[in-house]
Amino acid sequence: MGPVEAPLRCLAVHVGFAPTGEIDCLELEACLDELAGRGQWLSSTDWMFAEPPAEVGGWATVPVAIPEAIAALAIRVDAANDPPRILHDYVPSPVEVQKWLAFRDAPNSQGQGRFPCEGLNA
């Protein structure tokens, strides 16, 4: 039996754009680090696993997977922002969770990625 994964939430986070027209990833990273804590989230610049929620009303967003407890904190912190950056959150389907976990665990130049709160033995 493998380790039990913490429940995930998926946030639709409003993004800004660089002068080149691309998503300003540095600004997004700084925002997410401030809202949730450095490295406590996993994002993609594209909605790879689901369609953007209709509730975001056409705003440009990216999906951010985050452990449920940390997502609740990030949403509370973001509620003080005007305007807020987190436009919607939802519980991902089991299939979507598996895709996020596979994306998280995909080898990269730093080794395999994990949410820091999971520790090395997760």
ABEGO torsion letter per residue (X at the ends): XBBBBBBBBBBBBBBBBBAAGBBBAAAAAAAAAAAAEBGABBBBABBAABBBBAAAGGBBBBBBBBBAAAAAAAAAAAAABOBBABABBBBBBAAAAAAAAAAAABBBAAEBBBBAAAEAAX
